[in-house]
Every structure is written in structure tokens, then in C-alpha cells.
Amino acid sequence: MTGGAGISVHVQPRASRTECVGIHGGALKIRVAAPPADGAANDELCRFLARQCDVPLSAIQILTGAGSRQKRVLVRGRSVEQVRKRFQLE
């Protein structure tokens, strides 16, 4: 098991459903079905990443950009390569 992967994420809140839609400016672009108010979009992003990367919710941490669309997220227990593979970005 690895320490963790720090990945760049571009979040689009208020989408019709939560999904990864590819790469945007070098970051993983994820649409989330939650508004940006009261941290709801961040919570939905963390739940989505935990499900997709098959890690517990506690393994996901927003490192920077909690109030921005551009975020840096730590996925504990996965390497960058493993995360990219989960989203079929290799």
C-alpha cells in the first residue's frame, strides 16, 4: 500500500449527476450533483472519489482549494498511477 496520491481536481458544482468527465487544464474534471454552498460540493466530491478509488471516506482529504473549483486532493492508500487507472486516464 502507498502513502497517497495528491491529484489536481477541477470541480463543476450543480451538475445533473456526479461523474468524471475527463481532463481540464491538467486536472481531473469532476461534475458534482451538489451546490457549492455549505461544503456540499466538497462532501459530494470526497464521497465520489472514495467510491471510485475504493478507499474509505476518511482516506480522502482536500489539501487546497476548499472554496475554489480548483482543488488539490489527497487519496491515501493509492498512487497517482492507480488513481489515473481508476478514471481510465492512462
N, CA, C and O of each residue as an XYZ file, in Angstrom:
360
protein
N       0.843     -1.178      0.000
C       0.000      0.000      0.000
C       0.887      1.239      0.000
O       1.954      1.244      0.613
N       0.446      2.282     -0.684
C       1.222      3.505     -0.802
C       0.742      4.544      0.191
O      -0.306      4.386      0.816
N       1.528      5.625      0.334
C       1.155      6.701      1.237
C      -0.062      7.456      0.756
O      -1.000      7.697      1.516
N      -0.041      7.827     -0.512
C      -1.193      8.533     -1.045
C      -0.860      9.300     -2.296
O       0.302      9.592     -2.578
N      -1.887      9.621     -3.039
C      -1.747     10.357     -4.284
C      -2.332     11.744     -4.115
O      -3.474     11.895     -3.682
N      -1.557     12.750     -4.452
C      -2.064     14.112     -4.494
C      -2.476     14.404     -5.926
O      -1.638     14.391     -6.828
N      -3.754     14.668     -6.141
C      -4.235     14.897     -7.504
C      -4.891     16.278     -7.600
O      -5.470     16.779     -6.636
N      -4.784     16.873     -8.779
C      -5.452     18.140     -9.056
C      -6.840     17.835     -9.597
O      -7.010     16.961    -10.448
N      -7.826     18.563     -9.095
C      -9.213     18.334     -9.487
C      -9.862     19.671     -9.828
O      -9.688     20.656     -9.110
N     -10.607     19.697    -10.923
C     -11.441     20.845    -11.286
C     -12.886     20.401    -11.071
O     -13.346     19.440    -11.688
N     -13.593     21.101    -10.199
C     -14.955     20.702     -9.821
C     -15.981     21.627    -10.467
O     -15.829     22.849    -10.470
N     -17.016     21.022    -11.006
C     -18.157     21.778    -11.547
C     -19.377     21.410    -10.714
O     -19.940     20.328    -10.884
N     -19.795     22.306     -9.807
C     -20.962     22.004     -8.968
C     -22.279     22.145     -9.723
O     -22.324     22.644    -10.848
N     -23.335     21.696     -9.080
C     -24.718     21.775     -9.594
C     -24.913     21.027    -10.912
O     -25.684     21.468    -11.764
N     -24.235     19.920    -11.084
C     -24.437     19.100    -12.279
C     -25.655     18.211    -12.071
O     -26.147     18.072    -10.951
N     -26.136     17.611    -13.151
C     -27.300     16.737    -13.021
C     -26.935     15.430    -12.323
O     -27.786     14.798    -11.696
N     -25.654     15.021    -12.434
C     -25.185     13.837    -11.711
C     -23.687     13.970    -11.458
O     -23.004     14.748    -12.125
N     -23.187     13.215    -10.503
C     -21.772     13.258    -10.173
C     -21.033     12.286    -11.073
O     -21.358     11.100    -11.134
N     -20.019     12.814    -11.779
C     -19.264     11.977    -12.708
C     -17.941     12.638    -13.066
O     -17.792     13.855    -12.959
N     -16.991     11.826    -13.489
C     -15.723     12.316    -14.015
C     -15.910     12.481    -15.518
O     -16.396     11.575    -16.194
N     -15.518     13.652    -16.039
C     -15.729     13.915    -17.462
C     -14.416     14.118    -18.221
O     -14.427     14.575    -19.364
N     -13.284     13.779    -17.590
C     -12.005     13.864    -18.297
C     -11.019     14.801    -17.639
O     -10.962     14.910    -16.414
N     -10.236     15.483    -18.479
C      -9.172     16.365    -18.004
C      -9.505     17.802    -18.397
O      -9.978     18.057    -19.504
N      -9.255     18.734    -17.485
C      -9.464     20.163    -17.747
C      -8.238     20.904    -17.232
O      -8.031     21.002    -16.022
N      -7.430     21.422    -18.140
C      -6.244     22.170    -17.734
C      -5.270     21.360    -16.904
O      -4.646     21.892    -15.986
N      -5.133     20.091    -17.211
C      -4.218     19.230    -16.467
C      -4.799     18.631    -15.195
O      -4.127     17.857    -14.512
N      -6.036     18.979    -14.870
C      -6.687     18.463    -13.656
C      -7.820     17.520    -14.036
O      -8.400     17.627    -15.116
N      -8.119     16.612    -13.147
C      -9.256     15.717    -13.312
C     -10.523     16.554    -13.185
O     -10.717     17.208    -12.161
N     -11.390     16.553    -14.192
C     -12.625     17.345    -14.135
C     -13.761     16.453    -13.654
O     -14.070     15.420    -14.248
N     -14.373     16.892    -12.553
C     -15.467     16.129    -11.960
C     -16.663     17.047    -11.771
O     -16.572     18.102    -11.144
N     -17.781     16.618    -12.328
C     -19.047     17.314    -12.113
C     -19.697     16.704    -10.880
O     -19.746     15.483    -10.735
N     -20.194     17.557     -9.996
C     -20.840     17.041     -8.787
C     -22.284     17.532     -8.716
O     -22.587     18.681     -9.038
N     -23.153     16.643     -8.292
C     -24.585     16.942     -8.185
C     -24.885     17.520     -6.813
O     -25.682     16.976     -6.050
N     -24.224     18.641     -6.515
C     -24.441     19.322     -5.244
C     -24.075     20.791     -5.439
O     -23.210     21.111     -6.255
N     -24.727     21.683     -4.696
C     -24.383     23.101     -4.795
C     -23.088     23.394     -4.038
O     -22.690     22.621     -3.166
N     -22.429     24.507     -4.367
C     -21.180     24.828     -3.676
C     -21.385     25.381     -2.266
O     -20.404     25.635     -1.568
N     -22.613     25.573     -1.836
C     -22.900     26.157     -0.522
C     -22.679     25.160      0.613
O     -22.935     23.965      0.469
N     -22.203     25.670      1.731
C     -22.041     24.906      2.978
C     -21.194     23.651      2.816
O     -21.372     22.690      3.564
N     -20.279     23.643      1.858
C     -19.388     22.498      1.689
C     -20.020     21.274      1.059
O     -19.405     20.209      1.029
N     -21.250     21.407      0.550
C     -21.957     20.251     -0.010
C     -21.223     19.685     -1.225
O     -21.139     18.467     -1.381
N     -20.693     20.553     -2.084
C     -19.967     20.071     -3.270
C     -18.679     19.359     -2.860
O     -18.321     18.342     -3.454
N     -17.985     19.880     -1.857
C     -16.774     19.223     -1.371
C     -17.088     17.854     -0.781
O     -16.362     16.888     -1.015
N     -18.167     17.778     -0.022
C     -18.572     16.498      0.576
C     -18.903     15.477     -0.508
O     -18.495     14.319     -0.423
N     -19.642     15.912     -1.526
C     -20.007     15.014     -2.624
C     -18.765     14.580     -3.396
O     -18.649     13.419     -3.788
N     -17.836     15.512     -3.616
C     -16.578     15.185     -4.292
C     -15.823     14.107     -3.513
O     -15.353     13.134     -4.103
N     -15.705     14.268     -2.216
C     -14.975     13.295     -1.390
C     -15.654     11.925     -1.424
O     -14.980     10.901     -1.534
N     -16.978     11.903     -1.329
C     -17.703     10.619     -1.401
C     -17.471      9.945     -2.752
O     -17.228      8.740     -2.813
N     -17.545     10.723     -3.832
C     -17.347     10.186     -5.183
C     -15.935      9.619     -5.335
O     -15.769      8.503     -5.827
N     -14.921     10.373     -4.920
C     -13.534      9.899     -5.043
C     -13.309      8.643     -4.202
O     -12.611      7.726     -4.635
N     -13.889      8.596     -3.015
C     -13.741      7.410     -2.161
C     -14.342      6.181     -2.842
O     -13.737      5.109     -2.840
N     -15.535      6.338     -3.425
C     -16.174      5.215     -4.132
C     -15.342      4.782     -5.332
O     -15.076      3.593     -5.510
N     -14.935      5.734     -6.147
C     -14.218      5.415     -7.379
C     -12.840      4.807     -7.118
O     -12.387      3.939     -7.864
N     -12.182      5.265     -6.064
C     -10.833      4.784     -5.750
C     -10.851      3.604     -4.787
O      -9.799      3.071     -4.436
N     -12.048      3.191     -4.357
C     -12.220      2.051     -3.459
C     -11.409      2.217     -2.171
O     -10.654      1.334     -1.763
N     -11.594      3.379     -1.551
C     -10.955      3.676     -0.267
C     -12.035      4.215      0.669
O     -13.077      4.676      0.202
N     -11.804      4.166      1.978
C     -12.793      4.747      2.896
C     -12.842      6.269      2.745
O     -11.865      6.884      2.318
N     -13.955      6.861      3.087
C     -14.115      8.303      3.002
C     -13.016      9.038      3.776
O     -12.579     10.116      3.374
N     -12.582      8.452      4.871
C     -11.538      9.078      5.693
C     -10.185      9.144      4.976
O      -9.284      9.846      5.433
N     -10.032      8.424      3.861
C      -8.774      8.432      3.106
C      -8.710      9.590      2.111
O      -7.688      9.784      1.453
N      -9.789     10.354      1.998
C      -9.845     11.486      1.072
C      -9.725     12.774      1.867
O     -10.436     12.975      2.851
N      -8.815     13.654      1.432
C      -8.621     14.925      2.122
C      -8.382     16.027      1.095
O      -7.524     15.892      0.223
N      -9.135     17.108      1.197
C      -8.900     18.264      0.336
C      -7.747     19.048      0.951
O      -7.855     19.580      2.056
N      -6.641     19.108      0.212
C      -5.442     19.781      0.717
C      -5.510     21.284      0.509
O      -5.213     22.055      1.421
N      -5.903     21.705     -0.696
C      -6.011     23.130     -1.010
C      -7.228     23.358     -1.894
O      -7.672     22.455     -2.603
N      -7.762     24.573     -1.843
C      -8.851     24.951     -2.732
C     -10.236     24.585     -2.257
O     -11.140     24.422     -3.077
N     -10.433     24.451     -0.957
C     -11.754     24.052     -0.450
C     -12.851     25.016     -0.888
O     -14.001     24.605     -1.043
N     -12.516     26.290     -1.091
C     -13.506     27.267     -1.514
C     -13.434     27.612     -2.988
O     -14.017     28.604     -3.427
N     -12.724     26.800     -3.753
C     -12.483     27.072     -5.165
C     -12.875     25.876     -6.021
O     -13.060     24.770     -5.512
N     -12.999     26.101     -7.312
C     -13.248     24.977     -8.222
C     -11.971     24.166     -8.431
O     -12.030     22.967     -8.701
N     -10.817     24.822     -8.306
C      -9.521     24.145     -8.461
C      -9.085     23.633     -7.092
O      -8.924     24.412     -6.152
N      -8.898     22.331     -6.987
C      -8.540     21.723     -5.701
C      -7.351     20.789     -5.847
O      -7.062     20.290     -6.935
N      -6.681     20.565     -4.756
C      -5.648     19.542     -4.662
C      -6.164     18.571     -3.613
O      -6.419     18.955     -2.472
N      -6.319     17.303     -4.006
C      -6.942     16.305     -3.135
C      -5.964     15.161     -2.897
O      -5.310     14.682     -3.823
N      -5.876     14.736     -1.650
C      -5.047     13.593     -1.282
C      -5.922     12.349     -1.209
O      -6.964     12.342     -0.554
N      -5.479     11.299     -1.891
C      -6.155      9.998     -1.830
C      -5.180      9.045     -1.150
O      -4.265      8.522     -1.787
N      -5.379      8.824      0.140
C      -4.485      7.935      0.893
C      -4.693      6.482      0.469
O      -5.822      6.040      0.256
N      -3.594      5.752      0.352
C      -3.698      4.342      0.024
C      -3.679      4.046     -1.459
O      -3.788      2.887     -1.860
N      -3.541      5.076     -2.283
C      -3.483      4.899     -3.735
C      -2.353      5.758     -4.296
O      -2.088      6.855     -3.804
N      -1.698      5.249     -5.321
C      -0.678      6.029     -6.020
C      -1.359      6.857     -7.101
O      -2.518      6.613     -7.437
N      -0.646      7.829     -7.643
C      -1.191      8.641     -8.738
C      -1.561      7.731     -9.903
O      -2.605      7.913    -10.529
N      -0.709      6.754    -10.193
C      -0.975      5.829    -11.301
C      -2.260      5.030    -11.057
O      -3.045      4.819    -11.982
N      -2.475      4.589     -9.823
C      -3.682      3.829     -9.504
C      -4.932      4.692     -9.662
O      -5.958      4.221    -10.153
N      -4.842      5.951     -9.247
C      -5.986      6.852     -9.385
C      -6.261      7.100    -10.863
O      -7.410      7.044    -11.300
N      -5.221      7.372    -11.626
C      -5.400      7.612    -13.061
C      -6.026      6.393    -13.740
O      -6.875      6.528    -14.622
N      -5.600      5.213    -13.322
C      -6.143      3.985    -13.906
C      -7.623      3.824    -13.571
O      -8.408      3.379    -14.409
N      -8.002      4.186    -12.342
C      -9.411      4.103    -11.927
C     -10.307      4.965    -12.815
O     -11.456      4.621    -13.093
N      -9.746      6.100    -13.252
C     -10.511      7.006    -14.110
C     -10.155      6.832    -15.578
O     -10.529      7.653    -16.415
N      -9.442      5.775    -15.884
C      -9.059      5.415    -17.251
C      -8.371      6.570    -17.975
O      -8.734      6.929    -19.095
N      -7.362      7.145    -17.301
C      -6.651      8.287    -17.863
C      -5.256      7.933    -18.342
O      -4.453      8.828    -18.606
N      -4.952      6.654    -18.459
C      -3.626      6.238    -18.929
C      -3.674      5.844    -20.366
O      -2.652      5.465    -20.937
